[in-house]
């Protein structure tokens, strides 16, 4: 059985080889090819193009798409797996994506061809959750603003929220989305002794330490609103002008998930008119941010360059997590994260001890 792993600038070839190496024990031959970019920004630009235009928006070099017919499994992170790619890979049975979303995969065509598509849920959940806590503290405690001011030789102690700088203890934090990231954030906030509420119509099981509420209640009662939902057609602009108008004037909105969850224009207007206290944002409708973008000049916004999920640990561990899922798949186990309902047709290869 042959597996093609396509590395990129974030998950380089050595991470792929090391992470997938255990599959050799069960008879999987791994070949690694690299999708090269001159910089991380170039990769991010391709990724944004794929997310908005689909997997055929970016063409892969022939060095990656040659001789695809011999592979049973393809594992990628950001590499687009389009209809032409799948057509060339005549014997493909499973596509593994090293992240939660599969926007870079033509899932519909893969499903038509009876090819399983498997993701890696929670692969950078801890990275995003830790960054979220940092973003919350940076915004409400003016950490980034004070840093920037001191770098400009300005000893500044007056900020937009100086009359009401809060502590997290006792404050209500509303989590919009309560999956892997949201639950980790809730655990961290619990240590701060915050009151945690969450909105997630898909949540099952015990939500502790959060209390599940509807979206309107969350928006009206939260001191901090933090976005952790998946971006779908249903959740696009989930937070718009109506929802922002529900927030307390002292409240802060944090988004380390997807920009499309929030109506960016409505948020800018709310910040400009100081109808909410502030925002902390790691994702934007246009990336990189244009030099004249309103978020750059707003004094009540903390902004970072889409780095919440980018840790060495999450990138190194992603192939290892996928290897575990593939091992379970090849050994006939059912607990594998297939996202398109197609049960993998790979042969059950006994493990060699």
Secondary structure, DSSP 8 states (H G I E B T S, - for coil): -EEEEEE-SSS-HHHHHHHHGGGGGGT-EEEEEE---SSHHHHHHHHHHHHHH-TTSS---HHHHTTGGG-SEEEESS--B-HHHHHH-TT--EEEESSS--TTB-HHHHHHTT-EEE--TTTTHHHHHHHHHHHHHHHHTTHHHHHHHHHTT------TTGGG---STT-EEEEE--SHHHHHHHHHHHHTT-EEEEE-TT--S--TTSEE--HHHHHHH-SEEEE-----TTTTTSB-HHHHHHS-TT-EEEESS-GGGB-HHHHHHHHHTTSSSEEEES--SSSS--TT-HHHH-TTEEE--S-TT--HHHHHHHHHHHHHHHHHHHTT-S---BSSS------------
